[in-house]
Amino acid sequence: MEDLFTLFEMTPDLVCIVSKEGYFKKINPAVSRKLHYTEAELMARPVSDFIHPDDKALTAKARAGLLESQPLLNFQNRYLTRNGNTVWLEWTSIYLPDAETVFAIAKDITPRKLSELELSENVRNLRQLTTQIKHQSEKERQQLAGELHEDLGQLATSIKMKIEWLSEQQHGLSPQLERLLDQTLASANLLVNKIRKVSYALSPANISLLGLNASLQLLCADYATHTGIACRYKSRFREENFSDEVKVDLYRVCQEALQNAWQQAAASEVTVFLRQTSRGLSLTVTDNGTGLNATAKKSSCIDVMKARALSINGKLTIKTGADGTTIGLLLAHHCAVAG
């Protein structure tokens, strides 16, 4: 018994016995040292008086469960010291109904908790920065797409129309000039189509008009026509459940994944599947290519997809091998809800 008392007194952990009414009945010296109150001061007031105001309700709920014989394991809350500093404690407690008391041991986890909070804040800041950069990028894409469509597109169309008019007036021209005019008209048509394609790729404005599902169908069809790679699209999800930001990011990730299959994987077939699962919204882009090498895994396409996933709290995965590559993006339910 003497050894047990010595352990109670000397341990650096906070050890206490609390009455059913919520008052300290016995504490070891570590409690007084940590909170900077005397033993008498701590016992004169309810334990809840020393708890951080923001944690009182959560602690009261946990204590109610404890008094119903539910052991409390690794419960974290904050206490305020005499000088107003905050101490994070992690409790393991058990209620002894025969004695109507709670036996509790706590560890000071303040340094660890502050590190976790700092890391969380850094992650939040990084996500905010990524989101800002992404939004600025989308804005610039929209502006560039508008300039291509309104300025260059109209100019190229005007040149094309003039060449067409000249072609109709070509009577008496030499065969060489006729061929040159035909070639120039073909180049003008190609230029107009290229401008349209680039403008379409830059700005997914069709999402707001047609919705994500139809936009991805069009993207896959256009991709197949442009690259010669068979591209199949499947979907099983409720579009109204997701925000506009999430829809644009899904579209962009799909764009980048398709580009990757074309440029890096040497694929002949690609399948895009967007579906709702028990874990959340899942987008997968699977190709039958030769797999990604180390250089391809570090490509700008992959970096863009990772940044997109981070900004909406998604998880990007890449599974690659000799029989192909699957790029997946998973959004947990709480990350994708429209708002």
C-alpha positions as CSV (number, residue, x, y, z in Angstrom):
1,M,0.0,0.0,0.0
2,E,2.9,2.4,0.8
3,D,4.4,1.7,-2.6
4,L,1.0,2.5,-4.2
5,F,0.8,5.8,-2.3
6,T,4.4,6.7,-3.4
7,L,3.5,6.0,-7.0
8,F,0.3,8.2,-6.6
9,E,2.4,11.0,-5.2
10,M,5.4,10.9,-7.5
11,T,4.0,10.1,-10.9
12,P,4.2,13.0,-13.4
13,D,0.7,12.1,-14.7
14,L,-2.3,13.9,-13.2
15,V,-4.1,11.4,-11.0
16,C,-7.4,12.3,-9.2
17,I,-10.5,10.9,-7.6
18,V,-13.7,12.9,-8.3
19,S,-17.0,12.6,-6.6
20,K,-20.2,11.8,-8.4
21,E,-21.2,15.5,-7.8
22,G,-18.1,16.6,-9.8
23,Y,-15.7,17.7,-7.1
24,F,-12.1,16.6,-6.6
25,K,-11.9,14.3,-3.5
26,K,-8.2,13.5,-3.9
27,I,-5.4,14.7,-6.2
28,N,-1.7,14.0,-6.6
29,P,0.8,16.9,-6.5
30,A,1.0,16.8,-10.3
31,V,-2.5,18.3,-10.6
32,S,-1.6,21.3,-8.5
33,R,1.7,21.8,-10.3
34,K,0.1,21.7,-13.7
35,L,-2.8,24.0,-13.0
36,H,-1.0,26.3,-10.5
37,Y,-3.7,26.0,-7.9
38,T,-3.3,24.7,-4.3
39,E,-5.0,21.5,-3.4
40,A,-7.5,23.4,-1.2
41,E,-8.4,25.7,-4.1
42,L,-9.0,22.8,-6.5
43,M,-11.1,20.9,-4.1
44,A,-13.3,23.9,-3.1
45,R,-14.8,24.4,-6.6
46,P,-16.4,22.0,-9.1
47,V,-14.0,20.5,-11.6
48,S,-15.9,22.1,-14.4
49,D,-14.8,25.5,-13.2
50,F,-11.3,24.7,-14.4
51,I,-12.3,23.4,-17.8
52,H,-11.9,25.6,-20.9
53,P,-15.3,27.2,-21.7
54,D,-15.3,25.8,-25.2
55,D,-14.9,22.2,-23.9
56,K,-17.4,22.3,-21.0
57,A,-20.3,20.9,-23.0
58,L,-18.3,18.2,-24.6
59,T,-16.8,17.2,-21.2
60,A,-20.2,17.2,-19.5
61,K,-21.5,14.8,-22.2
62,A,-18.5,12.5,-21.8
63,R,-18.9,12.6,-18.0
64,A,-22.6,11.6,-18.3
65,G,-21.6,8.6,-20.3
66,L,-18.9,7.8,-17.7
67,L,-21.5,7.8,-14.9
68,E,-23.5,5.3,-17.0
69,S,-20.5,2.9,-16.7
70,Q,-19.0,3.8,-20.1
71,P,-15.2,3.9,-19.6
72,L,-13.6,7.1,-20.9
73,L,-10.5,6.3,-22.9
74,N,-8.1,8.9,-24.4
75,F,-10.5,11.7,-24.0
76,Q,-9.0,15.1,-24.7
77,N,-10.0,18.5,-23.3
78,R,-8.5,21.8,-22.2
79,Y,-8.0,23.2,-18.7
80,L,-7.2,26.7,-17.8
81,T,-4.4,27.4,-15.3
82,R,-4.4,30.1,-12.7
83,N,-2.5,32.4,-15.0
84,G,-4.9,31.8,-17.9
85,N,-2.8,29.5,-19.9
86,T,-4.4,26.5,-21.7
87,V,-3.3,23.0,-20.9
88,W,-4.4,20.0,-23.1
89,L,-5.0,16.9,-21.1
90,E,-5.8,13.3,-22.3
91,W,-7.9,11.4,-19.8
92,T,-8.5,7.7,-19.1
93,S,-11.3,7.4,-16.5
94,I,-13.5,4.8,-14.9
95,Y,-16.5,5.2,-12.6
96,L,-16.7,3.1,-9.5
97,P,-20.4,2.9,-8.7
98,D,-20.0,1.3,-5.2
99,A,-17.9,4.3,-4.1
100,E,-19.7,6.7,-6.3
101,T,-16.4,8.2,-7.4
102,V,-14.5,8.6,-10.7
103,F,-10.9,7.5,-10.8
104,A,-9.0,9.4,-13.5
105,I,-5.5,9.6,-14.9
106,A,-4.5,12.4,-17.4
107,K,-1.4,13.1,-19.4
108,D,-0.3,16.6,-20.5
109,I,-0.4,16.5,-24.3
110,T,0.0,20.2,-24.8
111,P,3.2,20.1,-26.9
112,R,1.8,17.4,-29.1
113,K,-1.5,19.1,-29.5
114,L,0.0,22.4,-30.3
115,S,2.1,20.7,-33.0
116,E,-1.0,19.0,-34.4
117,L,-2.9,22.3,-34.4
118,E,0.0,24.1,-36.1
119,L,0.1,21.3,-38.7
120,S,-3.6,21.5,-39.3
121,E,-3.4,25.3,-39.7
122,N,-0.6,24.9,-42.2
123,V,-2.7,22.3,-44.1
124,R,-5.7,24.7,-44.1
125,N,-3.5,27.6,-45.3
126,L,-2.1,25.4,-48.0
127,R,-5.5,24.4,-49.1
128,Q,-6.7,28.0,-49.1
129,L,-3.7,29.0,-51.2
130,T,-4.2,26.1,-53.6
131,T,-7.9,27.1,-53.9
132,Q,-7.0,30.7,-54.6
133,I,-4.4,29.7,-57.2
134,K,-6.9,27.3,-58.8
135,H,-9.7,30.0,-58.9
136,Q,-7.2,32.5,-60.4
137,S,-6.2,29.9,-63.0
138,E,-9.8,29.2,-63.9
139,K,-10.4,33.0,-64.2
140,E,-7.4,33.3,-66.5
141,R,-8.6,30.3,-68.5
142,Q,-12.0,31.9,-68.9
143,Q,-10.4,35.2,-70.0
144,L,-8.1,33.5,-72.5
145,A,-10.9,31.3,-73.8
146,G,-13.0,34.5,-74.3
147,E,-10.2,36.2,-76.1
148,L,-9.6,33.2,-78.4
149,H,-13.3,33.0,-79.2
150,E,-14.2,36.6,-79.5
151,D,-10.9,38.0,-81.0
152,L,-8.8,35.3,-82.7
153,G,-11.8,33.2,-83.5
154,Q,-13.7,36.0,-85.2
155,L,-10.5,37.1,-87.0
156,A,-9.8,33.6,-88.2
157,T,-13.4,33.2,-89.3
158,S,-13.2,36.5,-91.2
159,I,-10.0,35.4,-93.0
160,K,-11.7,32.1,-93.8
161,M,-14.7,33.8,-95.3
162,K,-12.6,36.1,-97.4
163,I,-10.6,33.2,-98.8
164,E,-13.8,31.4,-99.6
165,W,-15.0,34.4,-101.5
166,L,-11.7,34.6,-103.4
167,S,-12.0,30.9,-104.2
168,E,-15.4,31.6,-105.8
169,Q,-13.8,34.4,-107.9
170,Q,-10.8,32.3,-109.0
171,H,-11.7,32.1,-112.7
172,G,-8.7,32.6,-114.9
173,L,-6.1,31.9,-112.1
174,S,-3.2,29.7,-112.9
175,P,-3.3,26.1,-111.5
176,Q,-0.5,27.0,-109.1
177,L,-2.5,29.9,-107.6
178,E,-5.6,27.7,-107.5
179,R,-3.8,25.1,-105.4
180,L,-2.3,27.7,-103.2
181,L,-5.7,29.2,-102.6
182,D,-7.2,25.8,-101.8
183,Q,-4.3,25.1,-99.4
184,T,-4.8,28.4,-97.7
185,L,-8.5,27.8,-97.3
186,A,-7.8,24.4,-95.8
187,S,-5.3,26.0,-93.4
188,A,-7.9,28.6,-92.5
189,N,-10.5,25.9,-91.7
190,L,-7.9,24.1,-89.6
191,L,-7.0,27.3,-87.7
192,V,-10.7,28.0,-86.9
193,N,-11.2,24.4,-85.7
194,K,-8.1,24.6,-83.6
195,I,-9.1,27.8,-81.9
196,R,-12.5,26.3,-81.1
197,K,-10.9,23.2,-79.6
198,V,-8.5,25.2,-77.5
199,S,-11.2,27.6,-76.3
200,Y,-13.4,24.6,-75.4
201,A,-10.6,22.9,-73.5
202,L,-9.7,26.1,-71.6
203,S,-13.2,26.9,-70.5
204,P,-15.6,24.2,-69.2
205,A,-18.5,26.7,-69.4
206,N,-20.7,23.9,-70.6
207,I,-20.8,22.5,-67.1
208,S,-23.1,25.3,-65.9
209,L,-25.3,24.9,-69.0
210,L,-25.4,21.2,-69.5
211,G,-24.2,19.8,-66.2
212,L,-21.2,17.7,-65.3
213,N,-22.5,14.4,-66.6
214,A,-23.2,15.7,-70.1
215,S,-20.0,17.7,-70.1
216,L,-17.9,14.7,-69.4
217,Q,-19.7,12.7,-72.1
218,L,-18.8,15.5,-74.6
219,L,-15.3,15.6,-73.3
220,C,-14.8,11.8,-73.8
221,A,-16.4,12.0,-77.3
222,D,-14.2,14.9,-78.3
223,Y,-11.1,13.1,-76.8
224,A,-11.8,10.0,-78.9
225,T,-12.2,12.0,-82.1
226,H,-9.1,14.1,-81.4
227,T,-6.7,11.3,-80.3
228,G,-8.1,8.2,-82.0
229,I,-8.2,6.5,-78.6
230,A,-11.5,4.7,-77.8
231,C,-13.0,6.5,-74.8
232,R,-16.0,5.1,-72.9
233,Y,-17.9,7.1,-70.2
234,K,-20.0,5.6,-67.5
235,S,-21.7,7.4,-64.6
236,R,-23.9,6.6,-61.6
237,F,-24.3,9.6,-59.3
238,R,-26.8,12.4,-58.3
239,E,-25.4,15.6,-59.8
240,E,-27.5,17.9,-57.7
241,N,-25.6,16.8,-54.6
242,F,-22.4,18.4,-55.6
243,S,-21.1,22.0,-55.7
244,D,-20.0,23.9,-58.8
245,E,-16.4,23.9,-57.5
246,V,-16.4,20.2,-57.2
247,K,-17.9,19.7,-60.6
248,V,-15.2,21.9,-62.2
249,D,-12.4,20.1,-60.4
250,L,-13.8,16.7,-61.4
251,Y,-13.9,17.9,-65.0
252,R,-10.3,19.2,-64.8
253,V,-9.0,16.1,-63.2
254,C,-10.6,14.0,-65.9
255,Q,-9.1,16.2,-68.5
256,E,-5.6,15.8,-67.1
257,A,-6.0,12.1,-66.7
258,L,-7.1,11.7,-70.3
259,Q,-4.2,13.8,-71.4
260,N,-1.9,11.6,-69.4
261,A,-3.3,8.5,-71.0
262,W,-2.7,10.0,-74.5
263,Q,0.8,11.4,-73.9
264,Q,2.4,9.1,-71.3
265,A,0.7,5.7,-71.4
266,A,0.4,4.9,-75.1
267,A,-3.1,3.7,-74.5
268,S,-5.7,2.6,-77.1
269,E,-8.7,2.4,-74.8
270,V,-9.8,4.6,-71.9
271,T,-12.7,4.2,-69.5
272,V,-14.0,7.1,-67.4
273,F,-16.3,6.1,-64.5
274,L,-17.9,8.6,-62.1
275,R,-20.0,7.0,-59.4
276,Q,-21.4,7.3,-55.9
277,T,-20.0,4.7,-53.5
278,S,-20.4,4.0,-49.8
279,R,-17.1,5.9,-49.3
280,G,-18.0,9.0,-51.3
281,L,-17.9,10.2,-54.9
282,S,-15.4,8.3,-57.0
283,L,-13.9,9.2,-60.3
284,T,-11.6,6.7,-62.1
285,V,-9.9,7.0,-65.4
286,T,-8.5,3.6,-66.5
287,D,-6.4,3.0,-69.6
288,N,-4.9,-0.1,-71.2
289,G,-1.5,1.5,-71.8
290,T,2.0,0.4,-70.9
291,G,1.9,1.9,-67.5
292,L,3.7,5.0,-66.1
293,N,7.4,5.2,-65.6
294,A,9.1,7.3,-62.9
295,T,9.3,10.4,-65.2
296,A,5.6,10.2,-66.1
297,K,4.6,10.0,-62.4
298,K,6.4,13.3,-61.8
299,S,4.7,15.0,-64.8
300,S,2.9,18.3,-64.6
301,C,-0.4,16.5,-65.2
302,I,0.0,14.5,-62.0
303,D,1.0,17.6,-60.1
304,V,-2.1,19.5,-61.3
305,M,-4.4,16.6,-60.4
306,K,-2.9,16.4,-56.9
307,A,-3.3,20.1,-56.4
308,R,-7.0,19.9,-57.5
309,A,-7.6,17.0,-55.2
310,L,-6.0,18.8,-52.2
311,S,-8.1,21.9,-52.7
312,I,-11.4,20.0,-52.3
313,N,-10.1,17.5,-49.6
314,G,-10.0,14.7,-52.1
315,K,-7.6,11.7,-52.3
316,L,-5.8,11.0,-55.5
317,T,-4.5,7.5,-56.2
318,I,-2.4,6.2,-59.1
319,K,-2.2,2.4,-59.8
320,T,0.0,1.5,-62.7
321,G,1.5,-1.6,-64.3
322,A,2.3,-3.2,-67.5
323,D,-1.4,-3.8,-68.2
324,G,-2.5,-0.2,-67.8
325,T,-3.0,2.7,-65.3
326,T,-6.0,3.7,-63.2
327,I,-6.1,7.3,-61.8
328,G,-8.7,7.7,-59.1
329,L,-10.1,10.6,-57.2
330,L,-12.2,10.0,-54.1
331,L,-14.2,12.7,-52.3
332,A,-15.7,11.8,-49.0
333,H,-19.4,12.6,-48.6
334,H,-18.8,15.7,-46.5
335,C,-16.3,17.1,-49.0
336,A,-18.5,17.0,-52.0
337,V,-21.9,18.3,-50.8
338,A,-23.2,21.3,-52.6
339,G,-23.0,24.5,-50.7
